[in-house]
Amino acid sequence: MRSLTTIGMLIFALNFCGLGDRIKQLTGSANTPANSTQTSPAQPGQDLKPPPAEKAVLTPEQRSVADAATEVAWDDQGMIWRLPSGWKKTEMKKETALFSSPDGAFLIPTISTLRDEFPLDIALIGAFNSAQMQARNGKYEMVRVVEIDGIPGVETVEAMPEDKGDPRRHQWIGYRRYNGQTQQVNIILSTKGSNFDKHRSDFPAILYSMKIGK
């Protein structure tokens, strides 16, 4: 019964955070045909160089959250986070995991395996350009390239959804080579829009304290 409950909670979180749709949009996965347009993250007319990556720096309030948090590890992927009191590990699989707070906030890290020759720099440029375009359309309130534990990635914070009961996400997408694989690392922190401000310090504290196996 406990296993069924856990599976149900994982499915709910994946749907709530919109991760199912996002997984379908991952560029250049190992199962994508070589001639697919999805393997070209940078589109014609877009900048071919992202801005220099900023270093992930915790504010004093965020540092306080991280210092009081508990370290949790995702051993399969060599990743570590510091989670605030009350957060718990809900599900741990090889390519995705789920952590949740008592009030319905989620941390969902996902790994997508890419082809060995996949150009990581171009992928980062494509992710940044795509996020910038969506920011101009009002989807994001913040887009930047930020380096976490030595790896640059595209960090986004979504604008408040029209329905405040819908999910609002703080996300980071980076790329690495790990255990002989080329991978996209997709980190989603999410809760409903009306609950988001409560986690404005928690989410970056979790994200910026992340350790990423290389």
C-alpha positions, 0 to 999 in steps of 0.5 A: 500500500505504501508503495502504491501511495508513493507511486501515485505521489510521484505521478502527481508531482510529475504532472503538476510540475509539467515534467512529462511534457518537458521530457518530450521536449528534451533535445537530442536524446539517445533515442532521437533519430539523427536527422531530427530537428530536435538535435539542433538546439540553436536555431537560425537567427539566434545568438551563437554565444550565451552570456558569461555564466554568473556564479551561483551565490546565496544571499544571507537569507538563503545561506541561513536556509542551506546551513540549517538544511539536511544533506540528501544524496542521489547516489545513482547520479552522484548528486547532492542537495541540502533540503530544509526541515520537513522535506523528504525523499519520496522516490528515487529512480535511476534517471529521475527522483522526487523530493517533497515538502509538507505544503506541496512543493517539489524538487524533481531532478531528471537526467536525459542521456544524449548522444556522445557527440552531442555539442554541449555548448550549442545545447546551452546556447539553444536552451538560453535562446529559447528561454529568452524568447519565452521571457519576451512572451511573458512566461518567465520573470527571470532568465540567466546563465548561472554556474552551479558546482562548476557547471553552467546552466540556464536558470529560469523563474516562471511568472505567476500563472493566471490561475494561482492554483497552477504550478510555478517553477524555478528551473535549471538546465545544464549539461555534463559528461558523467560515467561515460555518458553525455547528459542533460541535467534538468532540475525543477523546483515547483509549487502552486503559484499562490505558494511560490513566494513562501519558497523564494528563499528555499528554492535557490538555497536548494538549487545553489547548494547542489553538488553535481557528479562529474 
